[in-house]
Amino acid sequence: MEEPVPNWDFHSSTFFTDAFGNVVSLAAGGAPLANGGIDFGASAIANYAATVNGSSGAWYELRWNVQSVADSGKVFIVGARRAGSPRFLLPPVNIWARQGR
């Protein structure tokens, strides 16, 4: 499923600050990948990671990776996992999104 992101220029913007005060980098780079998803076994990379509080009160660790592609677009890979929970009960979830043609 494709969902357009309205009114955001991913080509000229390299970062923004989210509602939680985290700096979110949109430049190519970010969290290391393993088996097609975010590698939570590796250390978090500054400006490509955040910890946020969900509506249930649980804390979640977010990490992302940005890749430039041939048509001047970008691929965004975002991984999330519940902070502090046993990893075998709640494995990380990864979402891929592509901007461009």
C-alpha positions in Angstrom: 0.0 0.0 0.0 1.3 3.4 -0.9 0.5 6.6 1.0 1.7 10.0 -0.1 3.3 12.2 2.4 1.7 15.7 1.9 3.6 18.9 1.8 7.1 17.6 2.7 10.1 18.0 0.5 12.4 15.0 1.2 14.9 16.2 -1.4 15.8 19.5 0.2 15.1 18.8 3.9 17.7 16.9 5.8 16.1 16.9 9.3 13.2 18.1 11.4 12.3 18.1 15.1 9.4 15.9 16.0 6.6 16.6 18.6 8.7 14.9 21.3 11.7 17.1 20.6 13.8 14.4 18.8 15.9 15.5 15.9 14.9 13.3 12.9 17.5 13.0 10.2 16.3 12.4 6.6 19.8 12.3 5.1 21.1 9.0 3.8 22.4 6.8 6.5 21.2 5.7 9.9 20.5 2.6 11.8 22.4 -0.5 10.6 20.3 -3.1 8.8 20.3 -6.9 9.2 18.1 -9.4 7.2 16.2 -6.5 5.6 15.2 -4.8 8.8 16.7 -2.5 11.5 19.4 -4.2 13.6 18.5 -3.5 17.2 21.6 -5.5 18.3 23.8 -2.6 17.1 24.2 0.7 18.9 21.7 3.5 18.2 22.9 6.2 15.8 22.3 9.8 16.8 19.4 11.5 15.0 18.3 8.1 13.6 16.8 6.9 16.9 14.2 8.0 19.4 12.4 6.6 22.5 8.7 7.6 22.6 5.8 7.0 24.9 2.8 5.3 23.3 -0.8 6.0 24.1 -0.9 2.9 26.4 1.9 4.4 28.5 4.4 1.9 27.2 7.8 3.1 25.9 9.0 2.3 22.4 12.4 2.5 20.8 12.3 3.7 17.2 15.2 3.6 14.7 15.3 4.4 11.0 17.5 4.1 8.0 17.4 6.3 4.9 18.7 5.2 1.5 19.0 7.2 -1.6 17.9 5.5 -4.8 18.7 6.0 -8.5 15.6 8.1 -9.4 16.6 10.7 -6.7 14.0 9.2 -4.3 14.6 7.7 -0.9 13.7 4.5 0.9 12.8 4.8 4.6 13.1 1.8 6.8 11.6 2.3 10.3 11.9 -0.2 13.1 10.1 -0.2 16.4 10.2 -2.3 19.5 8.8 -2.0 23.0 11.5 -0.8 25.3 12.3 -3.1 28.3 10.1 -6.1 27.3 11.4 -9.6 26.7 12.4 -9.6 23.0 11.1 -13.1 22.4 7.5 -12.0 23.4 7.4 -8.8 21.4 9.8 -8.9 18.4 10.6 -5.7 16.6 8.4 -4.5 13.7 9.8 -2.9 10.5 8.1 -0.7 8.0 9.5 0.2 4.6 8.3 3.4 2.7 9.6 4.7 -0.6 9.5 8.3 -1.7 10.1 9.1 -5.4 9.0 7.5 -8.7 
